[in-house]
Amino acid sequence: MTTSVAPLPFVAEESSVSRAWARAFLRVMDNPGTEISPLVVSIDGFGPGGEIPEDGAMRAAMDAALVAAGERWDVETVAFTIFPERYWRMAQGDRAKFFDLCRRALPRLMAMNPASNRRGLYFGRLVAYGSGPCGGNQLEWVLSQYLGRTGVRRSMLQATTFDPARDHVPDAQLGFPCLQQVSFVPTDDGGLVVNAFYATQQLFHRAYGNYLGIAQLGAFMAREMKLRLARVNITVGIEKLDRPGKTSPHLVPLTSAARACLSPAATPARTGALAVA
């Protein structure tokens, strides 16, 4: 009798968002098939002010490939759906104002792009889930509990984006929500580890922006919790490259950029500190 063996996770442990994405991308490009199942991405190298390490050439190649393939969403737009960094900068370090900006913007953003956003955005589920304490603002609940008392149980420091009441539907394809849950784990040495779980993820269209958005969310939470962002772990049940195909000309320069990003000579810069004066 033949027995099937479940694949071991592929682990992309890297010191920048760019290198982590490049590692996963080349795993698919250099091997048979179009999926990694499961994938574990683990990123460190964050700066003391929440700076996120990226390789500028890799990021530029990623955005250029998305444009060439006719995609409407660049890396920043995808990251925005998880953590709207420009709203945080507009709020100038005021958490309550930031959350208010997010909530007030949701109806407009959903109306502007109903095809993609009709079911919501990730930051909407995080700050306006629709039920629960703090008016459904799960991030505020996590922060208020952590900052309000000592010895808070670690299982309390989590937020969900999946809602069975809204998301258990029989649609053949469902683009949202692929991100299911995020947890925040303080470490004994004053750091914060962020863990995120995706059921599925599109490697070309969304993964880089997702990695960046989770890192930005982690930097925000670390700042508010008066911790430093130590590591971001992202587990993906199925990471897939559906389109464009592996032989697409759009992926040729992207593949070259990924190899260069992983070369020993590449030194990613830290960008995007969330500290606001």
C-alpha positions in Angstrom: 0.0 0.0 0.0 1.3 3.4 -1.0 1.2 6.1 1.7 1.5 9.8 1.0 3.9 11.9 3.0 2.8 15.4 4.0 5.5 18.0 2.9 7.6 19.6 5.5 7.3 23.4 5.8 9.6 25.5 3.7 11.2 28.1 6.0 12.4 31.4 4.6 14.2 33.0 7.6 15.7 36.3 6.5 16.8 39.7 7.7 14.6 41.7 5.4 11.1 41.7 3.9 12.7 41.7 0.4 15.0 38.7 1.1 12.2 36.7 2.6 10.0 37.3 -0.4 12.9 36.6 -2.8 13.6 33.3 -1.0 10.0 32.1 -1.3 9.8 33.3 -4.9 12.9 31.5 -6.0 11.8 28.3 -4.2 8.9 28.2 -6.7 10.8 29.4 -9.7 13.7 26.9 -9.2 11.6 23.8 -8.5 8.7 21.9 -10.1 5.2 23.1 -9.4 3.7 26.4 -8.5 3.0 26.1 -4.8 4.7 26.0 -1.4 2.6 24.2 1.1 3.2 25.1 3.9 5.4 28.2 3.9 6.9 29.8 7.0 8.4 33.3 6.6 10.5 34.6 9.5 11.9 38.2 9.4 14.1 40.0 11.8 16.6 42.9 11.3 14.2 45.6 12.4 15.5 48.9 13.6 15.1 50.4 17.1 12.4 52.9 15.8 10.4 50.3 13.9 12.4 50.7 10.7 11.6 47.8 8.3 14.5 46.4 6.3 14.0 46.3 2.5 16.2 46.1 -0.6 15.4 49.1 -2.8 16.2 47.3 -6.0 14.1 44.3 -5.1 11.1 46.5 -4.2 11.4 48.5 -7.4 11.6 45.4 -9.5 8.5 44.0 -7.7 6.4 47.1 -8.4 7.6 47.3 -12.0 6.6 43.6 -12.6 3.2 44.3 -11.1 2.7 47.2 -13.5 3.9 45.2 -16.4 1.5 42.4 -15.6 -1.4 44.9 -15.5 -1.9 44.8 -11.8 -3.7 47.7 -10.2 -2.3 47.2 -6.7 1.4 47.9 -6.1 3.3 46.8 -2.9 2.3 49.9 -0.9 -1.4 49.5 -1.8 -1.4 45.9 -0.6 0.4 46.8 2.6 -2.1 49.6 3.2 -5.0 47.1 3.4 -3.3 45.7 6.6 -1.8 48.8 8.1 -2.6 52.2 6.5 0.7 53.8 7.3 -0.2 57.1 5.8 -3.1 57.5 8.2 -0.7 56.9 11.1 1.5 59.7 9.8 -1.5 61.9 9.4 -2.5 61.2 13.0 1.1 62.3 14.2 1.4 59.6 16.8 -2.1 60.0 18.2 -3.5 56.4 18.4 -7.1 57.5 19.0 -7.0 59.8 16.0 -5.4 57.1 13.9 -8.1 54.6 14.7 -10.8 57.2 14.0 -9.2 58.0 10.6 -9.2 54.3 9.7 -12.9 53.8 10.7 -14.1 56.9 8.9 -12.2 56.0 5.7 -13.6 52.4 5.4 -16.9 53.2 3.7 -15.2 55.5 1.1 -12.5 53.0 0.4 -14.9 50.1 -0.1 -17.1 52.3 -2.4 -14.1 53.3 -4.5 -13.2 49.8 -5.3 -16.2 47.5 -4.7 -14.8 44.7 -6.8 -11.8 44.2 -4.5 -13.0 45.7 -1.2 -16.7 44.9 -1.1 -16.1 42.4 1.7 -13.9 44.8 3.6 -10.2 45.5 4.3 -8.0 43.8 6.8 -7.4 46.9 8.9 -11.2 47.3 9.0 -11.6 43.9 10.5 -8.8 44.7 13.0 -10.2 48.1 14.2 -13.9 47.7 13.4 -14.7 44.0 13.5 -18.4 44.6 14.1 -18.6 43.1 17.6 -16.5 42.7 20.7 -15.0 45.0 23.3 -13.7 48.5 22.5 -16.4 48.8 19.8 -14.9 46.0 17.8 -11.4 47.6 17.8 -9.3 44.5 18.5 -6.0 46.4 18.4 -7.2 48.8 21.0 -8.4 45.9 23.2 -5.0 44.3 22.9 -3.2 47.5 23.8 -5.5 48.5 26.6 -5.2 45.1 28.3 -1.4 44.9 27.9 -0.8 48.5 29.1 -3.5 48.5 31.7 -2.3 45.8 34.0 0.6 43.4 34.6 0.6 39.7 34.1 -2.0 39.7 31.2 -2.3 36.3 29.7 -0.6 36.0 26.3 -3.5 34.4 24.6 -5.4 37.7 25.0 -3.0 39.4 22.7 -4.4 38.4 19.4 -6.8 39.7 16.7 -8.8 37.9 14.0 -9.9 38.9 10.6 -11.9 35.8 9.6 -15.5 35.8 10.6 -17.5 32.6 10.0 -20.8 34.5 9.9 -19.5 36.6 7.0 -16.9 34.4 5.4 -18.2 30.8 5.4 -19.8 31.2 1.9 -19.9 28.7 -1.0 -18.3 31.0 -3.5 -15.9 29.2 -5.9 -13.2 31.8 -5.2 -12.9 34.3 -2.4 -10.2 36.9 -2.4 -10.8 38.1 1.2 -9.9 37.3 3.9 -6.9 35.2 3.3 -5.2 36.5 6.4 -6.9 34.8 9.3 -5.3 35.9 12.5 -2.5 37.9 14.1 -1.0 37.4 17.5 1.5 39.6 19.5 4.0 38.0 21.8 6.1 40.1 24.2 9.6 38.6 24.9 11.5 38.6 28.2 14.1 41.0 26.8 11.6 43.8 25.8 10.9 42.7 22.3 7.7 41.9 20.4 7.2 38.9 18.1 4.3 39.1 15.6 2.7 35.9 14.2 0.3 35.9 11.3 -1.5 33.1 9.6 -2.8 32.9 6.0 -4.8 30.1 4.7 -3.7 30.9 1.1 -1.6 33.6 -0.4 -0.8 34.8 -3.9 3.0 34.9 -4.2 3.2 37.4 -7.1 0.2 39.6 -6.6 0.0 40.0 -2.8 2.8 38.3 -0.8 5.4 41.1 -0.8 2.8 43.7 0.2 1.4 41.3 2.8 4.8 40.8 4.4 5.4 44.5 4.5 1.9 45.3 5.9 2.3 42.7 8.7 5.7 44.2 9.6 4.2 47.7 9.6 1.4 46.6 11.9 4.0 44.9 14.1 6.1 48.1 14.3 3.0 50.1 15.3 2.0 47.7 18.0 5.5 47.5 19.3 5.7 51.2 19.6 2.4 51.5 21.4 3.3 48.6 23.7 6.7 50.3 24.4 8.6 47.3 23.0 10.9 46.9 20.0 9.8 44.8 17.1 12.0 41.7 17.2 10.6 39.3 14.7 7.7 38.7 12.3 6.6 35.2 11.6 4.1 34.5 8.8 2.7 31.0 8.2 1.0 30.4 4.9 -1.0 27.2 4.3 -0.7 27.4 0.5 1.6 30.0 -1.1 0.8 29.8 -4.8 1.9 31.3 -8.1 -1.2 31.1 -10.2 -0.5 33.9 -12.6 1.4 35.0 -14.4 2.9 31.6 -15.3 6.5 30.7 -14.4 7.5 31.3 -18.1 6.0 34.8 -18.3 8.4 37.4 -19.5 7.2 39.7 -16.6 9.0 37.4 -14.2 12.4 37.4 -16.0 13.6 40.7 -14.5 11.9 39.9 -11.2 13.8 36.6 -11.0 17.1 38.4 -11.7 16.3 41.0 -9.0 15.5 38.2 -6.5 18.8 36.5 -7.1 20.7 39.7 -6.7 18.8 40.5 -3.5 19.9 37.2 -2.0 23.5 37.6 -3.1 26.1 38.1 -0.3 26.8 41.6 -1.5 23.3 42.8 -1.0 22.8 45.0 2.1 19.1 46.0 2.6 18.4 49.4 4.1 15.9 50.0 6.9 13.1 52.3 5.9 9.7 53.4 7.2 10.3 54.1 10.9 6.9 54.6 12.6 8.2 56.8 15.4 6.5 60.2 15.2 8.1 63.3 16.6 
